[in-house]
Amino acid sequence: MVKYGPRLFEFLNHDGVPWNNNNAEHAVKPFAKYRRLVNGRVTERGISDYLVLLSIYETCHYRGLSFWDFLLSGLRDINHFVEGNLHSKRSRKLGQRMYSK
């Protein structure tokens, strides 16, 4: 405590930093499962590709988006995907209002 005390509680000096490590542990679990699945038969490129897909999956998950819908959209920018979904939802709602009258 004496040696590392100032660094142990550094998170208190910053807003929005959790006191626990749950987010980091949650993010590592899928990679750990993948590592067990491939049983050491991986290449640097394979890991790199997997990590890109995993980061997209996790981003979609945290934003409440469908990972598969994002991939099928062909877009490369999640923000554009979100904007497109908002526009299409608005136009669907508008269309429902027009036909429901």
Secondary structure, DSSP 8 states (H G I E B T S, - for coil): -TTTHHHHTGGGGSTT--SS-HHHHHHHHHHHHHHHHHTT---HHHHHHHHHHHHHHHHHHHHT--HHHHHHHT-S-HHHHHHHHHHHHHHHHHHHHHHH-
